[in-house]
Amino acid sequence: MRWHRAAMGWAAIFLASFVAQASPASAQSFNSYHCADGTHFILAFYPNDARAFLQIDGRAVTLKKGLTVSDRRYSGSGVSLVMTASGALIRHVRRPVTACELS
């Protein structure tokens, strides 16, 4: 029973440190987007991290940066995101590609 309490203590410390590192206040860029099909998502980029962090359909998704020359492309967990000069294009959950803009 003691090891269970100790494990819970370590889990709480780990969780607190993780939340402190990934807090939105430290985000380099934190934006809300609205898409033509009614989809709404929040996108965050953190300093020194090439990934994009997305909150869409009530779930958090981490997207890895793809190799491109002109656009910034990210994908992961069934979500594809392309950042363009005029906004973003997103495809998720087998839906067609949708144009999105900052809201």
KESEKE-471893 format. One record per residue (C-alpha): x, y, z; residue number from 1; residue in one letter. Coordinates in Angstrom, 3 decimals. Example, Ala and Ser with C-alpha at 12.3 -4.5 7.8 and 13.67 -1.06 7.14 Angstrom:
<sites>
     east    north       up resi resn
   12.300   -4.500    7.800    1    A
   13.670   -1.060    7.140    2    S
</sites>
This chain:
<sites>
     east    north       up resi resn
    0.000    0.000    0.000    1    M
    2.919    2.367    0.657    2    R
    4.301    1.934   -2.841    3    W
    0.890    2.947   -4.212    4    H
    0.976    6.252   -2.308    5    R
    4.545    6.880   -3.414    6    A
    3.659    6.162   -7.030    7    A
    0.700    8.545   -6.833    8    M
    2.990   11.223   -5.386    9    G
    5.495   10.828   -8.221   10    W
    2.686   10.844  -10.776   11    A
    1.367   14.127   -9.350   12    A
    4.844   15.697   -9.485   13    I
    5.340   14.525  -13.079   14    F
    1.930   15.837  -14.137   15    L
    2.531   19.229  -12.504   16    A
    5.909   19.619  -14.215   17    S
    4.431   18.592  -17.583   18    F
    1.590   21.114  -17.282   19    V
    4.014   23.848  -16.246   20    A
    6.182   23.211  -19.319   21    Q
    3.294   23.112  -21.775   22    A
    1.257   26.012  -20.450   23    S
   -0.360   28.242  -23.105   24    P
    1.313   31.283  -21.521   25    A
    4.660   30.084  -22.885   26    S
    3.283   29.535  -26.382   27    A
    5.018   31.387  -29.140   28    Q
    1.876   31.325  -31.234   29    S
   -1.604   30.382  -30.056   30    F
   -4.464   30.895  -32.534   31    N
   -8.115   29.968  -32.995   32    S
   -9.361   29.009  -36.475   33    Y
  -12.833   28.695  -37.978   34    H
  -13.367   26.631  -41.141   35    C
  -15.835   26.784  -44.027   36    A
  -17.519   23.512  -42.943   37    D
  -18.099   24.780  -39.383   38    G
  -15.067   23.107  -37.831   39    T
  -13.367   25.098  -35.091   40    H
   -9.859   24.363  -33.794   41    F
   -7.116   25.893  -31.688   42    I
   -3.512   25.700  -32.841   43    L
   -0.365   26.290  -30.782   44    A
    3.327   26.402  -31.610   45    F
    5.929   26.352  -28.839   46    Y
    9.475   27.694  -28.915   47    P
   12.156   25.145  -29.869   48    N
    9.551   22.571  -30.945   49    D
    8.897   21.760  -34.614   50    A
    5.531   20.144  -33.842   51    R
    2.099   21.780  -33.950   52    A
   -0.343   21.224  -31.095   53    F
   -3.994   21.122  -32.101   54    L
   -7.250   21.000  -30.139   55    Q
  -10.027   19.769  -32.447   56    I
  -13.306   17.912  -31.871   57    D
  -12.662   17.881  -28.134   58    G
   -9.331   16.086  -28.369   59    R
   -5.711   17.135  -28.351   60    A
   -3.569   16.125  -31.332   61    V
    0.161   16.557  -31.802   62    T
    1.168   17.012  -35.430   63    L
    4.659   16.377  -36.773   64    K
    6.130   18.767  -39.306   65    K
    6.373   17.385  -42.827   66    G
    9.050   18.057  -45.425   67    L
    8.004   20.803  -47.844   68    T
    9.543   23.748  -49.653   69    V
    6.806   26.382  -49.854   70    S
    4.108   25.588  -47.252   71    D
    4.229   24.421  -43.670   72    R
    2.650   20.959  -43.491   73    R
    1.855   18.997  -40.342   74    Y
    0.192   15.620  -39.844   75    S
   -0.577   13.007  -37.211   76    G
   -3.433   10.944  -35.724   77    S
   -5.564   11.208  -38.860   78    G
   -5.246   15.004  -39.108   79    V
   -3.426   16.887  -41.881   80    S
   -2.803   20.625  -41.649   81    L
   -1.272   22.961  -44.255   82    V
   -0.449   26.519  -43.202   83    M
   -0.706   28.995  -46.087   84    T
   -0.255   32.742  -46.383   85    A
   -4.038   33.255  -46.391   86    S
   -4.943   30.801  -43.598   87    G
   -4.922   27.040  -43.258   88    A
   -6.249   23.886  -44.887   89    L
   -7.255   20.984  -42.653   90    I
   -8.390   17.411  -43.208   91    R
   -9.498   15.248  -40.289   92    H
  -11.574   12.172  -39.520   93    V
  -11.986   11.235  -43.194   94    R
  -13.623   14.558  -44.004   95    R
  -12.693   16.489  -47.149   96    P
  -10.043   19.215  -47.068   97    V
  -11.495   22.452  -45.689   98    T
  -10.218   26.029  -45.878   99    A
   -9.860   27.780  -42.518  100    C
   -9.065   31.290  -41.350  101    E
   -8.200   32.982  -38.084  102    L
  -11.223   33.782  -35.970  103    S
</sites>
